[in-house]
């Protein structure tokens, strides 16, 4: 049995706190930030997925992370939701989708110091992961020996958050086959009638270019969005206009998002106050024709700091 996501209504971007701060006339930011994506699943105290969607702030929620692929972790794929119980997540996914909110699954995640717990060292490992994602999380059906962690809820796509690669591969992602994974995942769109059933996004480091494996995947031209992290990268800072413009120019067919941390607790060096975001970064970020919006790391920090969301 194949699963398809529930029909959804179009969600008008509702970032009320943003809009109140962006009301000053004569600024680019006064038109609003665009879409707002947020990572969910990194702290059990952030609340449920349903609660995140009910804030009315986010247009995309990215469930994070699936790790342990490419032969790591004893060959078992590992869904790490930081202590969130799986029960109820599937219903929450469908609830979010009914509000027109895109729900994605992020694979990979920040590199743990001195360890590697995911890679794609061969084309076959990429094919295996694509098939697993399709059957376990996307629109495919259950097969013998495989369970769907979120039941019959079908996620809207996959985010590539790749910070590490196979051992001996040089730079993280070098020698990995994320381009093959992207092509195989995107090919499943042929099973949908007249719509994009599997959306691909990438969450990349600030400095351009990113890791070779990530760049190879992006070069396929199959990614709808690129989230540029203006944090966690000592090679560039949030005020680095040149790096932002390089990402936007390199992938003109993809919408590019400004990725920020929602609290100094997440990254004190990269944290920017709202006024710096609205009246500095967005001033140059929104000038590129493929600007898409904001990517927030993450729901927990946004909840405690009220950076974007008021609840």
C-alpha positions in Angstrom: 0.0 0.0 0.0 1.4 3.4 -1.0 0.9 6.4 1.2 0.1 9.9 0.1 -0.1 13.0 2.2 -3.4 14.6 2.9 -4.5 17.4 0.6 -3.4 20.8 2.1 -4.6 24.4 1.9 -2.2 27.2 1.1 -0.7 28.7 4.2 -0.1 32.5 4.1 3.2 33.2 5.9 2.3 34.2 9.4 5.3 35.6 11.3 3.4 38.2 13.3 6.3 39.1 15.5 8.4 39.6 12.4 5.8 41.7 10.7 5.4 44.0 13.7 9.2 44.6 13.7 9.3 45.0 9.9 6.7 47.7 9.7 9.2 50.5 9.2 8.6 52.0 5.7 11.3 52.2 3.1 13.1 49.0 4.0 13.3 45.8 2.0 12.5 43.8 5.1 9.2 45.7 5.5 7.6 43.2 3.1 8.2 40.4 5.5 10.8 37.6 5.7 9.3 35.2 3.2 8.8 31.6 4.2 10.1 30.5 7.6 11.5 27.0 8.1 12.4 25.6 11.5 14.3 22.5 12.7 12.3 20.3 15.2 13.5 17.3 17.1 16.6 18.4 18.8 15.3 18.9 22.4 12.4 17.2 24.0 11.5 20.4 25.9 10.7 22.2 22.6 7.1 20.8 22.7 5.4 18.6 20.1 5.5 18.9 16.4 1.8 19.9 16.5 2.5 22.7 18.9 5.2 24.1 16.6 2.8 24.1 13.7 0.1 25.7 15.7 2.2 28.8 16.4 1.3 30.1 13.0 4.9 31.1 12.5 6.5 28.4 10.4 5.7 27.4 6.8 8.1 24.4 6.9 9.1 22.1 9.8 12.2 19.9 9.4 12.2 16.8 11.5 15.8 16.0 12.5 17.8 13.7 12.2 18.1 10.4 10.5 21.6 9.1 11.0 23.5 5.8 10.9 23.4 5.3 7.2 26.1 4.1 4.9 27.2 1.2 7.1 27.5 3.1 10.4 25.7 2.0 13.5 25.8 -1.7 12.6 24.0 -1.0 9.4 20.9 0.2 11.2 19.3 3.5 10.2 18.8 5.6 13.3 16.1 8.2 13.9 17.3 10.6 16.6 14.5 12.8 18.0 16.3 13.7 21.2 13.9 11.8 23.5 10.6 12.7 21.7 8.3 9.7 21.8 7.3 8.4 18.4 3.7 8.0 19.4 1.6 10.8 18.0 4.3 12.2 15.7 2.5 10.7 12.6 -0.8 12.4 13.6 1.1 15.6 14.2 2.6 15.4 10.7 -0.8 15.1 9.1 -2.1 18.0 11.3 0.7 20.2 10.1 0.1 19.3 6.5 -3.5 20.1 6.9 -2.4 23.6 7.7 -0.4 23.8 4.5 2.9 23.4 6.3 5.6 21.4 4.6 7.1 18.6 6.8 10.5 17.3 5.8 13.0 14.8 7.3 16.6 15.9 7.6 19.3 13.3 7.1 22.8 13.6 8.6 23.3 16.4 11.1 26.1 18.2 12.8 29.3 16.2 12.9 30.0 14.8 16.4 33.6 15.4 17.5 35.9 12.5 16.5 33.1 10.3 15.2 31.4 9.5 11.9 28.0 8.0 12.0 26.8 8.4 8.4 28.2 8.4 4.9 27.3 7.1 1.4 30.5 5.3 0.3 29.0 3.7 -2.8 26.2 4.1 -5.3 24.5 1.0 -3.8 24.5 2.6 -0.3 22.8 5.7 -1.9 20.2 3.4 -3.6 19.5 1.6 -0.4 19.0 4.8 1.6 16.7 6.2 -1.1 14.6 3.0 -1.1 14.5 3.1 2.7 13.4 6.7 2.9 10.7 6.2 0.3 9.2 3.1 2.1 9.7 4.2 5.7 8.9 8.0 5.5 7.7 9.1 2.2 4.9 7.9 -0.1 6.0 4.2 -0.4 4.4 1.3 1.3 5.6 -0.9 4.1 7.5 -4.0 3.2 8.4 -7.1 5.1 10.8 -6.3 8.0 10.3 -2.6 7.7 8.2 -0.3 9.9 7.1 3.2 9.2 8.0 5.2 12.3 5.3 7.8 11.7 2.7 5.2 10.5 0.7 6.2 7.4 1.8 9.8 7.5 3.9 10.6 4.4 6.5 13.3 4.7 6.9 15.9 2.0 10.6 15.4 1.3 14.1 15.2 2.5 16.7 17.7 3.7 20.4 17.0 3.2 22.4 18.3 6.3 25.7 16.8 5.6 28.7 17.7 7.8 30.7 14.5 7.6 31.7 11.8 5.1 33.1 8.4 4.8 36.4 7.6 6.6 39.4 8.3 4.4 37.4 10.5 2.1 39.3 13.7 2.8 36.9 16.6 3.2 33.6 15.6 4.7 31.4 14.3 2.0 34.2 13.8 -0.4 33.8 10.5 -2.2 30.2 10.1 -1.0 27.3 9.6 -3.4 24.8 12.2 -2.3 24.2 13.1 -6.0 23.0 9.5 -6.6 20.8 9.8 -3.6 19.2 13.0 -4.8 18.5 11.6 -8.3 16.9 8.4 -6.9 14.7 10.3 -4.4 13.7 12.8 -7.1 12.8 10.0 -9.4 9.9 9.0 -7.1 8.1 12.2 -8.2 7.1 10.3 -11.4 4.7 8.4 -9.1 2.8 11.6 -8.3 0.3 13.2 -10.7 1.1 16.7 -11.6 2.7 17.7 -8.3 6.0 17.5 -6.5 5.6 14.7 -4.0 9.3 14.6 -2.9 10.8 18.0 -2.2 14.6 18.1 -1.8 16.4 20.8 0.2 20.0 21.2 1.5 21.2 22.8 4.6 24.7 24.0 3.9 27.6 25.7 5.6 28.0 29.4 5.1 31.3 29.4 3.2 31.0 28.6 -0.5 31.6 26.0 -1.7 30.5 23.3 0.8 31.8 19.8 1.0 32.4 18.0 -2.4 29.6 15.5 -1.8 27.1 18.2 -1.0 28.2 20.2 -4.1 27.8 17.2 -6.3 24.3 16.7 -5.1 23.4 20.4 -5.6 24.8 20.3 -9.1 22.0 17.9 -10.1 19.7 20.9 -10.1 17.0 18.9 -8.2 17.0 20.9 -5.0 14.1 23.3 -4.5 15.8 25.1 -1.6 19.2 25.8 -0.1 19.4 26.8 3.6 22.6 28.7 4.1 23.8 28.5 7.7 25.1 31.8 8.9 26.4 30.0 12.0 28.7 27.1 13.0 31.3 28.0 10.3 34.5 29.9 11.3 35.2 30.6 7.7 32.5 33.2 7.4 30.1 35.2 9.6 26.5 36.4 9.3 27.7 39.7 7.9 29.5 38.0 5.0 27.5 39.3 2.0 29.9 37.8 -0.5 29.3 34.2 0.6 25.5 34.7 0.5 25.7 36.1 -3.0 27.9 33.2 -4.1 25.3 30.7 -2.9 22.4 32.5 -4.6 24.3 32.9 -7.9 25.5 29.3 -8.0 22.0 27.8 -7.8 19.6 30.3 -9.4 16.8 27.7 -9.8 16.8 27.0 -6.0 15.3 29.4 -3.4 18.0 30.4 -0.9 17.2 30.8 2.8 19.1 32.7 5.5 19.9 30.3 8.3 20.2 31.7 11.8 20.3 30.6 15.4 17.4 31.6 17.6 19.4 32.1 20.8 22.9 32.8 21.9 22.8 29.5 23.8 22.9 27.8 20.4 26.0 29.7 19.1 26.9 32.9 21.0 29.4 34.0 18.3 26.9 33.6 15.4 23.8 34.9 17.2 22.4 38.2 15.9 19.8 40.3 17.5 16.6 40.7 15.6 17.4 44.3 14.6 20.6 43.1 13.0 18.7 40.4 11.1 15.9 42.6 9.9 17.8 45.8 9.1 21.2 44.5 8.2 21.2 40.9 6.8 17.8 41.0 5.2 18.7 44.3 3.5 21.2 42.5 1.3 19.8 39.0 1.4 16.4 40.0 -0.1 18.1 41.6 -3.0 18.9 38.3 -4.7 16.1 37.2 -7.0 15.9 33.7 -5.6 15.7 34.7 -1.9 13.2 32.4 -0.2 13.0 33.2 3.5 14.5 32.3 6.9 15.7 29.0 8.3 15.6 28.9 12.2 17.9 26.7 14.3 15.9 25.5 16.1 12.4 25.2 17.6 13.6 24.8 21.2 15.7 28.0 21.0 13.0 29.9 19.3 10.5 28.8 21.9 12.6 29.9 24.9 13.9 33.1 23.3 10.8 34.1 21.2 13.2 35.0 18.4 10.6 34.5 15.6 7.7 32.8 17.3 5.7 34.4 20.1 4.9 31.0 21.6 
